[in-house]
Amino acid sequence: MKLLVASLDAELSAFPDEIPGFDRLVTGPGKLQATYALTRALDAGDYDEVVVVGTAGAIDPRIDYGVYEISAAVQHDVTDIDGIVGQHVSLPPRLETAGGDAVIATGDHFVDDVEAVRVIRPLGAGLVDMETYAYIWVASHFDVPIRVFKAVSDRAQDDAITDWRTAVTACSAQLYTRLGEVYPV
């Protein structure tokens, strides 16, 4: 059995309520809610894979709209004791998945301005979200493989939240199509 995970119901709006071979989990937004909900689910169930779907902002102008599989995650809203952005005092600076084609920066705020993007870009990420680092971290502690698929909903600048609200339904449809390409659903 696989566990299909999203942070918000809206990101699953194009998905049927039940998909054979998948249980479904909506965690809530942000790293704490993601960590709590996925930890509880993996502690209670026996899953052979976690499959995350959701939206992300593109902070690299070379990244086009579409669905990307995440290869690694960094945190953009932490600093270590020396003040180095992206370095946590006790967590790894970067978490890898088994495959993918994009790096994502995770933080507990919705990125929607040029200055935030300027600070995040040197961390090597092309996308931003609020949960992926936490999902990968939890799955690794349970030794459960994880795949993360993110649809670009906005450019993470100037009214990005308005763009997200407009785009989330279309992104959900793109994610469901991609899920069908990767898994027999």
N, C-alpha and C positions, 0 to 999 in steps of 0.2 A: 504494500500500500504506500502511496505517495501522499505527501501533505502539500496541498496548494495553499500558498500564503499570500495575503495582500494586507496592506495597512488600512485601507478604507474600502467599504462596500462599493463605492463608486468605481473603483478600479476593477471590480468584478461584474459590473453591470451588464456586460455582453456575454457573460458566462452562464451556462445553465446552473440551476441550483445544485444539481447532482451530476458528477462526472464519474463514470465507472473507474475504479482503481485509485481514486483520489478522495481524501478527506479535505475539508476546507477550513481555513482559519483566517479570521480578520483580526489583526492585532491592535489596531489603533495606531495613530501617528507618533513618530518619535522613537528614539533609541530605548528609552525605559519601557514604554509599552510593548515595543517589539521584543525586547529581551524577556520580559515577564511572560507574555503570552506564548512565545515560541518555546521557552523553557518548560512551561506547564504542559504544553501539547506534547513535546518530545519525551517528557518524563512519564506522561500517562499513556502514550501510544507507542506502537512499534512500527516505525516507518523506514522504508529502504531509501527514500530520497525526499528532500524538501525542494519544492519548486516555487519560487517567489515570482510574482508578477506585480507590476506597478508602474507608476509614472516617474519621470525624472526631468529636471531642467538641464538643458545643454549649455555648458559654459565655454566650450571650445567651438569657435565659429565654423570649424571644418566638419563638425558633427551635424548631420542633417536630421530632419524628422524621420522617425521610423522606430523599429524595435532593435535593441542591442542586448546581447548577452554579456553579463558582467564578469570580467576576469579577476578583478581585485577591488578592494574597498579601502579607503583611508578615512580618517576623521578630520574634518576641517574646523571643528569648534572646540578643540582641545589644545593645550600648551603644556609643555613639561616644566620642571622647576627652573629651567634656564630661559623660559619664555619662547621656546621654539614651537611655532604653529604646526599642528598636525602630529605632534609627538605627545603621547599620553605618558604619565608617570609610571604606569605599570602594564599597559596594553601594547600589543605590537603596533608599529606605525602603519603596517599594511597587512591585509588579510587576502589570501588568494583563493580562488575557486579552481575547479579542475579544467575550466576552459573559458571561452568568451572572447569578446573583442573590444571591451571598453572598461575603463577604470572609473569608479564612482567615488565621490567625496560625500560622506554622510555627516550631518549635523542636525541639531535639534531646533533649527529655525528654517523657515521657508526662505530660500535665497531669491531675492528679487531686486538687487541693485548692483550697479557697476562696481562699486568699491568692494563689496563682498566677493564678487567674481575675481577681482584683481588679487585679493588675498588668497583665494582658493586655487587659482590656476597653477601656481608654482608647485603645488603638491602632486602634480602629474595626472590629475583627473580631468575628464572631459564632460562628466555628468555630475549632478548633485541630487541628493535625496535626503530623507530623514531616518531611514531604517536599515539599509543594506549592511553596513558594517556590523550592526548588532545581530542581524540574522546569520551572517557568516560565522561570527564569533560563537554564537549559541550552537549552531549545527556542528561546528568543529569540536566542541566540548562533549557532544553526544556521539561523535564519530559517524554522523549521518551526512552523506554527500548532499551538496546543495547546488542548485542552478538558479540564477537570478536573471530575469528578463525585464527590461525597462523600456517603456515607450516614451519618447521625447514629447513632452507636453508643452514646453515653453522654453524661452531663452534665458531664464533666471535673471531677468532685468526688467525694469520699467513695466509695471502692471502685470508681472508674471502670474500673480494669483488670478487675475481676470482671464488670462490666457489658459491657465490650468482648468478653471471651472468650465470654460468653453470646450476644451480639448479632451477632458477625461473620458467622455463616452466613446469618442472615436479611438482614443488610445486603448480602451478596454477591448474594443472590437479587434484592433491590431494584435493585441496580446493573445486573445483567444485564437485568432488565425495562426499565430506563431506556435502556440501550444499544440494545435492540431498538426502542424508540420513536424514537430519534434516528438510528440507522443500520439499513440493511436486513441484519440478521443472522439 
